Amino acid sequence: MRGRPSRTPQASSRPAPLPSSSYRGPERRRFVNRSWPLPAFVAWAACWLVFAITRELGAPAAPAFVAAGAVGAALSLLGATPWRRVFIGCGFPLSFAASGAAGSIPAWAWLLPLALLAFVYPWRTWRDAPLFPTPRDALAGMARCVPLDASARMLDGGCGLGAGLIELRREYPDAVLEGIEWSRPLAAWCAARCRFAQVRRGDLWAADWSPYALVYLFQRPETMARAAAKAERELRDGAWLASLEFEIATLVPQHVLDGAAGRRVWLYRAPFRHTTA
């Protein structure tokens, strides 16, 4: 049987409830998820509206099609899963073809919406976690469990649109926060949104984790073994690896924090302790 330490009162305690306005961000995301496929229909209608307005303004069919496809690619961010994002992003081109209007635009215009999707979501991001935003207050209480120097350096690996960086800042307002994201558009968006952090485009698996006092991940179960191996190689003694929702089966956590919406944060400290069979 695999051993697991009991939770300390600190780790299991919850912060005082916040005003209802503090939950608007997660509530919006939950509404989008619960109302599926309504977001797809809204996105497709928006694409057709952009196409119609652009044509009404006198633009040729091809530029109007590309403009509408770009809107679809942007709205694909509403999707909660990779396939939902594809469904949203490809809906307008497919419905355009089904309408019988495909002959009015050149073949090259069809490639642009797909190219935009590939630009926003490169293949490498699909092998990790394409876009898993950290819920508000998911890391509440981490600073009590993991007290660090005020100017500690922290990394959000795969920072996406910056939700994780925002939550880390709530817990560690004076820390030196950094984010790394493979998708260029998401990295640019995150950098604009999180001006308090140093955000760069790059590969979290190729980056050196040794300078950081804490590395935060919200990945997938399939990548946790890789994260554990990298952390063991690179994190210095006393540094922390924090994983939202997904446990590392081979390591014993120092703390297990109950976060918002029933999500757990698994906190591991180097040198790591291994589970026993």
Residue pairs with C-beta under 8 A, 6 or more apart in sequence:
2 249
2 275
2 276
2 277
3 252
3 275
3 276
4 252
4 253
5 252
5 253
5 254
7 255
7 256
8 145
8 255
10 141
10 144
10 145
10 255
11 141
11 145
11 255
11 256
11 257
11 258
11 267
12 256
12 257
12 258
13 141
13 144
14 140
14 141
14 258
15 137
15 140
15 141
18 137
22 136
22 137
23 136
25 136
26 135
26 136
26 260
26 261
29 80
29 133
29 135
32 39
32 78
32 80
33 80
36 80
36 84
37 87
39 75
39 78
39 79
39 88
40 79
40 84
40 87
40 88
40 91
42 75
43 71
43 72
43 75
43 76
43 78
43 88
43 91
43 92
44 72
44 88
44 91
44 92
44 95
46 71
46 72
46 75
47 68
47 69
47 71
47 72
47 75
47 91
47 92
48 68
48 92
48 95
50 64
50 67
50 68
50 71
51 64
51 65
51 67
51 68
51 92
51 96
54 63
54 64
54 67
54 68
55 61
55 64
59 67
61 101
61 104
61 105
62 105
62 106
62 109
65 96
65 105
65 109
66 109
66 112
66 113
68 92
68 96
69 92
69 93
69 112
69 113
69 116
70 112
70 113
70 116
71 92
72 88
72 89
72 90
72 91
72 92
72 93
72 113
73 89
73 113
73 116
73 117
73 119
73 120
75 88
75 89
76 85
76 86
76 88
76 89
76 117
76 120
77 85
77 120
77 131
77 161
78 85
78 88
79 85
79 86
79 87
79 88
82 121
82 126
82 130
85 117
85 121
85 130
85 131
86 117
89 113
89 116
89 117
90 113
90 114
90 117
92 113
93 110
93 113
93 114
96 102
119 184
119 185
120 183
120 185
120 186
121 130
121 131
121 183
122 182
122 183
124 182
124 203
125 131
125 182
125 183
128 158
128 182
128 204
128 219
128 220
128 223
129 158
129 218
129 219
129 220
129 223
131 160
131 161
131 186
132 160
132 218
132 219
132 220
133 160
133 161
133 163
133 164
134 163
134 164
134 166
134 167
134 218
134 244
135 163
135 259
135 260
135 261
135 263
136 163
136 167
136 260
137 167
137 170
137 259
137 260
138 167
138 244
138 259
138 260
138 261
138 263
138 265
139 164
139 167
139 168
139 170
139 171
139 216
139 242
139 244
139 257
139 259
139 265
140 170
140 171
140 259
140 260
141 171
141 257
141 258
141 259
142 171
142 242
142 257
142 265
142 267
143 171
143 172
145 254
145 255
145 257
145 267
146 214
146 240
146 242
146 255
146 267
148 172
148 175
148 213
148 214
148 240
149 213
150 172
150 174
150 175
151 174
151 175
151 176
152 172
152 175
152 176
152 213
152 214
153 175
153 176
153 178
153 211
153 212
153 213
154 168
154 172
154 175
154 176
154 177
154 178
154 212
154 213
154 214
154 215
154 216
155 178
155 179
155 180
155 207
155 209
155 212
155 214
155 215
155 216
156 164
156 165
156 168
156 177
156 178
156 179
156 180
156 197
156 216
157 180
157 204
157 207
157 215
157 216
157 217
157 219
157 227
158 180
158 181
158 182
158 204
158 217
158 218
158 219
159 165
159 179
159 180
159 181
159 187
159 190
159 194
159 197
159 199
160 181
160 186
160 190
161 186
161 189
161 190
161 193
162 179
162 189
162 190
162 193
162 194
162 197
162 199
164 179
164 216
164 218
164 244
165 177
165 179
165 190
165 194
165 196
165 197
165 199
166 194
168 175
168 177
168 216
169 175
169 177
169 196
169 197
176 198
177 194
177 196
177 197
177 198
178 197
178 198
178 199
178 200
178 212
179 187
179 190
179 194
179 197
179 198
179 199
179 200
180 187
180 199
180 200
180 201
180 202
180 203
180 204
180 207
181 187
181 190
181 199
181 200
181 201
181 202
182 201
182 202
182 203
182 204
183 201
184 201
187 199
187 200
187 201
188 201
190 199
191 197
191 199
205 226
205 230
208 234
209 215
209 230
209 231
209 234
209 235
209 239
210 234
210 235
210 236
212 235
212 239
213 238
213 239
213 240
214 239
214 240
214 241
214 242
215 231
215 235
215 239
215 240
215 241
215 242
216 242
216 244
217 227
217 241
217 242
217 243
217 244
218 243
218 244
218 245
219 227
219 243
219 246
220 246
221 246
224 243
224 246
224 247
224 248
224 249
225 248
225 249
225 250
227 241
227 243
227 248
228 241
228 248
228 250
228 251
228 268
228 272
231 241
231 268
231 270
231 272
232 270
232 272
235 241
235 270
236 270
237 270
237 271
238 269
238 270
239 269
239 270
240 254
240 267
240 268
240 269
240 270
241 248
241 267
241 268
241 269
241 270
242 265
242 266
242 267
242 268
243 265
243 266
243 268
244 259
244 263
244 264
244 265
244 266
245 263
245 264
245 265
246 266
247 253
247 264
247 266
248 266
248 268
249 275
250 274
250 275
251 268
251 272
251 273
251 274
251 275
252 268
252 272
252 273
252 274
252 275
253 266
253 267
253 268
254 267
254 268
254 269
255 267
256 264
256 265
256 266
256 267
257 264
257 265
257 267
258 264
259 265
